[in-house]
Amino acid sequence: MTWQPYSRRVTLLIAVGVAATAVVFSLPPISQDVAYHQFADRRQMLGIPNALNVLSNVPFAVIGILGLTRVARAGAGWERLAFLVLFTSVVLTGVGSAYYHLAPRTATLFWDRLPMTVAFASLTALTLGERVSPRVGPWLLAILVAIGVTSVVSWQRGELVGAGDLRLYILVQFLPMVLIPLALVLFPARALRARDLLGVLGWYVLAKLFEALDAPIFALAGVVSGHTLKHLAAATATAWLLRVARAWWTTAPGHPTWRN
């Protein structure tokens, strides 16, 4: 790839990020809707309130621990650190989301959202670092994780004084859904396979659809809610992260083969 076409592609990627940021922050501040905490399925089981919404977070912890044990056996490099951050955030997403669903309210929602933003940030850094420039990967990891954490902390602090603003959090959650596919189209792969990354994004899009249809899905038969299915679909997305990590450690130049 010659420098001029490469620089144009980088410029396009940056321009999309800047444009998305400008659009989001052109909107008025977005506060947390208190109705968000009113989930369709509030059944208690085995003494656990909101049981299915709580227990459906267990797969996150299992998958995250599995990812950590595998990545811990891999070689060195910033990518290994990024995968460790990613799978740690998956474990903490399961813990934080279960804690939130035991007693859904804005205060506990902080612990649900915080690890999710770290997961989005680390996956985005891995993809852009691998596709665009491995040299900027460590910087992207640090910067994007810092932005993700800031988005949740600033929202929480705003809520404490009645001025919560979700705009940065919304940007952190949804901009990767644009930048990652764009990077897959614009830049050649080194080791991370496009089909694995698209699998992660596809399951996450399905999870968001289930989330939006929480009550209608529960109303169909009263067995399972859309939000519970959201957790299971998002957990499936994290399972695809194991494929992403395995492809890296078995095919990346200069890295030892990762054997199961």
Secondary structure by P-SEA (a helix, b strand, c coil): ccaaaaaaaaaaaaaaaaaaaaaaaaccccccccccccccccccccccccccccccaaaaaaaaaaaaaaaaaccccaaaaaaaaaaaaaaaaaaaaaaaaacccccccccccaaaaaaaaaaaaaaaaacccccaaaaaaaaaaaaaaaaaaaaaaaaaaccccaaaaaaaacccccaaaaaaaccccccccaaaaaaaaaaaaaaaaaaaaaaaaaaccccccaaaaaaaaaaaaaaaaaaaaaaaaacccccccccc
